[in-house]
Amino acid sequence: MLQSTRSIAWVNVFLGLLTFMLGLHNAEKSWLGIVQTILGLLIIGQSLWALAGPSLTTILTWSILFGICGVWNVLVCILMSFSGLGIVVGGFGILQIYWAYRFYRKYEAYQQMTLIVPTVETTALHNNIWSSVTKANFLNDSDVQYRVNRRIWHGTLLPTMGIFATAGRQSLMLADKQDVTFTPKNPASSKGAVEGHLSIDSQKIPAVFDQISFQRYKHWKITV
């Protein structure tokens, strides 16, 4: 949820800026533009707050703000008699109402989830695992690296399990050794990068291993 909310926050910074600019354009002509400018600033502020600390309250607040902005922009369109820039503002308002609805549905979906609050000890263990994997120097035979699309993943191959994390601390996966399988397109490849499909807990994704990591993986799988 946290990563998803942060991604949405960046989009909403842009949308808030767009709302602010539309309001600023009309601020000298009408008090309606002044209100729209303030609403744009509120969206930007809320989105920056979400980047610092995403939460369910953030999503609900977005829903409220976009709902208010959408209704307001539709009202501006009506007062402008559906002419000129008013049509653009009205169309943008309808989109904002739709976004408000989507945010509220997302808020409801997250609210129905069973969220487990980790203990201090669990959080510390999680951070230590993530730090050890992402800061690996690859001098150890248990350290591997592979690429999924443009994202670099680091892995630590332990005797009974594998730990995999993205370089940017966005995803962390732990799986038993028997649940990790890399199937190369060319098993006989001994030079350069090795393309194939990596399966972790039945999740199959295309991946590219460097040659050293591929050899370490093969040794890990045959070692009892």
Secondary structure, DSSP 8 states (H G I E B T S, - for coil): -HHHHHHHHHHHHHHHHHHHHHHHHHHTT-HHHHHHHHHHHHHHHHHHHHHHS--HHHHHHHHHHHHHHHHHHHHHHHHTTT-THHHHHHHHHHHHHHHHHHHHHHHHHHHTS------HHHHHHHHHHHHHHHT--S-STTEEEEEETTEEEEEEE-SSEEEEEETTSS-EEEEEGGGEEEEESSTT--SS-EEEEEEETTEEEEEEE-HHHHHHHHHHHH--
